[in-house]
Amino acid sequence: MQRSEARRGEVRLGDVLRSDARAILHIDMDAFYASVEERDRPELKGKPLIVGGMGGRGVVAAASYAVRRFGVRSAMPMREALRRCPGAICVQPRMARYKEVSDQVFAIFHEFTPLVEGLSLDEAFLDVTSSRQLLGSAEAIGSEIRRRIARQTGLTASVGIAPNKLLAKIASDLNKPDGMCHIGADNVRDILDALPIEKLFGVGPKTAPAVHAAGILSCGDLRSASDDVLRRLFGKHAKAMRARASGIDARPVEPNREEKSISAEETFATDIRGAARLTVQLLHLADRTASRLRAQHLAAGTVSVKIRRGDFTTFTRQRALGTPTQDTAVVAAAARILLEEWLAAHPDAAVRLLGVGVSELHTLQQADLFAGVPAPGARLDTAIDGIRDRFGSAMLTRASLLPRSPQG
């Protein structure tokens, strides 16, 4: 049974790796946010640097390679990161700055192929199948992209090359940082069969113990496991998991994936309550969200708030805007109304997490796309964005966003 399943996997993978197979690149910028900070502030170069929220419940958005030696990783709670590396330097994220650099990087991608599928600011799939006739092999294209990124931005990127997206993403992680790896017919079995099962999408912290208990420690183990074992572990996803462990992936690169929403949220070190304190936090979040809108040249038609109480009950409320906007004051006003309505029904509730989001996004081609004249706060927003990009997000706080004092 196991042998026949493995043979079926071999045949299918052979079809994927035929001579006319696709050429897919997965390009991943190395420690992107931290690398931008190190480039802009040379005194941080080589030091244990963490980019992320500074509150007790904040998380690591990016970790430099110097701090990774202490076991610090992205998405780790900030408290745990600082426990592992008490001497780490922590900086607040500058999303507008990262978007600016990301735009430079993605412009380079588009010099080689129109088939670019962005996954985040620092990561993308490129289908260069048709580009090879003019630009050379996939390896030559990957090398040239890395060279141009380094020359134009001063940053490094890691590149994975393979006939499909699954294998390309695996490959980009094998020679990080500043490396390149090609998975093809000559090495796919050696690489996949030895790959720890935790590296495979679908095997997370909750499922890994059961998978390990079944004697499956690598993709090779999963690929050759019996149908019964896989059904017991993965249920209806058993067939898909065997395909992944065999390197099978028919998904196309999908260019121009539009972002569906933008948001900013904060988990508080201790639960907070009271309209005044919550409003202060909400307005800062609205400011961050609107700034991200402007960084991506977008306007939003809907504003939403997310509220999680101390007992982890979560509420969302949203409000449609009359005209799409990227104006901080408009986003903040709509979010404040939503919060006030929620507080009227939940007076004195203890809040653990607060968030502000925007959706129904539209790309702005020109300043007056939706209105004949700029929004009243447009110039102020632009000036503040510029100062924050240069000196950091904590440099300015809008007085207009702070709640009025009882006397005022």
C-alpha positions, 0 to 999 in steps of 0.5 A, a space after each residue: 500500500 505504502 509503496 504504491 502510493 509513493 509510486 503514484 506520487 513519483 509519477 505525478 511529480 514527474 509530470 510537474 518536473 518535465 522539461 517544459 515545466 513552469 519557472 516560478 520564483 519566490 522572492 523573500 526580502 531578508 528581515 525586511 523591516 529590520 533591514 530597512 531600519 539598519 539601512 536608514 540608521 547605520 548605527 543599528 547595523 549588526 545589532 540585535 534589533 526588534 521591530 514591533 509593538 512596545 506594549 506588554 502584549 505587543 508582538 515582534 514584527 521583524 527581527 534582525 539576524 543578530 537578534 535571531 541568534 537568541 531565538 527571537 522570531 517574527 510573531 513572538 510576543 515582545 515579552 518573550 523576545 526581550 526575555 531571550 535578549 534583554 539587550 535588544 534594541 526595539 523600534 516602532 514599525 514605519 509602515 509608510 517607509 517600508 511600503 516606499 521601499 517595497 514599491 522599489 522592489 516590486 518595480 524591479 520584479 515587473 522589469 522581468 515579468 508581468 506575472 507578479 503575485 505579491 504576498 506581502 510588502 516583502 514577498 512575491 511569486 514571479 512566473 518567469 516561464 515566458 521570460 526565459 527566451 529573452 532573459 536567460 534561465 530562471 537562475 540567471 533571472 533570479 541572480 539579476 533580480 537580487 543584484 538589482 535589489 542590492 544596487 537600488 535599495 542596499 538590501 538583500 533578498 533570497 530567491 527560490 526557483 522551482 516548477 511550482 509555487 509550493 516548491 519555490 517557497 520551500 526553496 527560498 528558505 533553504 539558503 537564507 539570508 542573501 541566497 538562492 536555491 533551485 529545486 528541480 528533478 535532480 534534487 527534489 526527492 533529496 530536499 523534500 524527503 528530508 524536509 521537517 514536516 513542520 515546514 509543510 503548510 497544514 502541519 502547525 503547532 496543534 497538529 504536529 504532536 499527533 503527526 510525530 506520534 504517528 512516526 511522521 517526522 519528514 515530508 518523506 515519511 508523510 509521502 509514503 504513509 498509508 491512506 489510513 494513517 493520513 485520513 486519521 491525521 488529516 481527515 478530508 485533507 489527507 489527499 492534499 497533504 500527500 500531494 504537498 509532501 510530494 511537491 505537487 502544486 498546480 496553482 498559477 501565479 495570480 498577478 494584481 492581487 488587490 488588498 481587501 482591507 487595511 487595519 491597525 490594532 493594539 492588544 493592551 498590556 492590561 485591560 483598559 476601560 472608560 470612554 476617554 481612555 479607549 477613545 485616545 487609543 482608537 484615534 491613534 489606531 485610526 491615524 495609523 490605518 489612514 497613514 497606511 491607506 495613503 502609503 498605498 495610494 488607496 481610499 476606503 469606502 467603509 470603516 470598521 472597529 474591532 473590540 475584544 473584551 477582557 473575557 475574549 468576546 470579540 465585537 466588530 462594527 462597521 460604517 459606510 462612508 459617503 465618499 471614499 477617503 484616505 483622510 485621517 480625520 474622516 476615518 477617525 470620526 467614523 471609528 469614534 462614532 462606532 466606538 461610542 455606539 458600542 460603549 452605549 451598549 457595553 458601559 464600563 466594559 474592560 477591553 483587551 484589544 482595539 482595532 480600526 480597519 478600512 475596506 472597500 478599497 479604491 486605487 487613487 490615480 489622482 488627488 481629485 479622483 473622488 472629489 473636486 477639491 482635496 479633503 481639508 486635512 490632506 495637506 496636514 496628512 501629507 506633511 505628517 506622513 513625510 515627517 514620520 517617514 524621515 524621523 519615525 512614527 513617534 515623532 508627531 502626535 496629532 492634537 486634533 485626534 486627542 479627546 478634549 479635556 472636560 474644561 475644553 
